[in-house]
């Protein structure tokens, strides 16, 4: 397996889910945990990006004639299902059993993408700078979404192999039960 320093590099490596039948069950479970944590981190980053995108879109909408005050609209803007756009797939992902491991790094990454636009005062920027940041954030959200889908695909392959082992009798379900002291 190609070993990068980052977990995402490992999870997205071509050989991360190849020849799973030859690996010990413990290794497959460890890879599944790594993939699950990476998906949690990517989902968090994606939600942060989407929140910033929603704020920028609302500000541009306000400038285009929507007289709603941006600050007063933040609860609606940042709700899971904003009423001003079609239903989105946001919030329909997998159940997350872990917390993001790099939340601060993800926030810093997004803040670096919008460094030239202070979202605490978007009115101090012209439409051109807001649209440029909007484009950068949309591009990044698309990139993160592609990575997230690839990680989910790896998780599915790992889960399928674990399931196959239990179904075919290659793994003992009693190993999942707590041992008695």
N, C-alpha and C positions, 0 to 999 in steps of 0.2 A: 504494500500500500504506500502511495506517495504520502509522505509525512510533511505537511506544512505546519507552521507554528500555530495557525488559527484553527479552531474547531470547525469552522465553516469549510475550510480547505480540505480537512479530513473527510467530513461528511459528504462533500460534493466530489471527492476524488472518484475517478472511474471505477476503481476496484473496491470501493467501500461496500457494495452490495453484490459483488460477483463471487461465485463459488461458495455461497453461504452454507451449503450442505456439508462442506468439509470443515467448517469452523465449529469449535465447541460452543455449546449453548450459552455458556457464561460470556463468551466474546460477542455473540450476537446480541445478548441483552445489554451489554455495555455499549455497543454501537447504537442500539436503539435508544438508550438513555442519552447519549451524545446528540443524536439526531433530534430527539424530543426537546432537549435544552436549546439547541440551535433554533428550532422552530419557534420556541417560546420567545427567544431573543429577537428573531426576525419579525414575529407578530407584534411585539412591543414597538420595535423601530417603525414598522409600518403604521401602527396607530398614531405614533408621535408625528410622523410625516403627514398623515391624513388630517390630523388636527390643525397643523399649520396651514395645510392646503385649504381647509374649510375657512379659516380666518382670512386668508388672502382673497379667496373667492368672494367672501361676504363683503370685504372692503371694496373690491372692484365692483361688485353689484351695487353697493351703496353709492359709489361714485357715478354709476350709470343711471341713477335715478331712484334707487331704493332709499328712502329717507330714514330708515331705521338706524338708530344709534348703534354703533359696533359693540361698544362695551355692554350695553343693555341686552344685546342679542347673543352674547357669548354662550349662555346656557343652551339656547336653541341651536346655535352653530355647532357646538361641541357634543351635542346629543348623538347617540348611536345612529339614529335615523333622522337626519335633518329633513325638515318639511319642504325645503326649497329645491330639492333635486330628487330624481327618481330613486326608487329603492335600490340600495347598494348591497353587495354581498358582505359588507362589514358586519362583524358580529356573528357570522354563520360558520365560523371555523371550528376547529377541534377543541375539545375540552382540554384546558391547560392544567396540568397538575404540578407545574413548577413555576417559580418566579423568574423574571428575567435576570440573568447573571451579570449583564453589562448595561444596566439601565442608564447609569451616568454617562458612560461612553456613547451610548446611542443618542442621548440628549445633546451631548457636545457635538456629535457628528451633524445632527440636524441644525443646530445653532450655527455651525461653521458654514452650512449651505446657505443660510439666510443672513450671514454676518453683515451684509450691506443694507439690510432692511430691519429696523428695530420694530418688531411686532407690537411693542408696547405703545408705539405711536406711528402707525402706518400712514396716517394722514400727512406726515411730514415728508413723504416720498411721492414721486410722480408715478403715473400709471406705467410708464416704461420700465422703471426699476421693479415695481411690484410684479409686472408680467414676466420679467426676466427671472425673478426668484420663483414665481409660480411654475415656470417651465423647468427650472432646475429641480424643484421639489417633485414635480410630476415624473420627470425622468428617473429620479432616485426611487420614488415609490414603485414605478414599474420594474426597476432593477431588483429591488427587494422582493417584490411579489414573485418574480421569476425564480429567484433563489429559494424563496419559501416553498413554492410548488415543487422544486427539485428536492428539497429536504423532505417534504411530505411524501414524495414518491419513494425516497430511500426508507423512510419510516414504514411505509406500506409494505415494501419488500421484506424488511426485517421482521415485521409483525407476521407476515404471511409465512415466513420460514419457521418462526416460533410456533405458530398455529399448526403448521404441517407436522412438526415433530410431535406435538401432543396428540394430534389426530391419528398419526401413523404408529403411535406407540414408541417413538424414538426418544421421548422424554417422559419422565415420571411425574404425573400431576401432584403426587404427594410431596414432591420437593417444594411446592408452593405453600404448603401448610406450615404454620409455625411449629418448631420442634418443641417437645416437652422438656422442661428442665429436670 
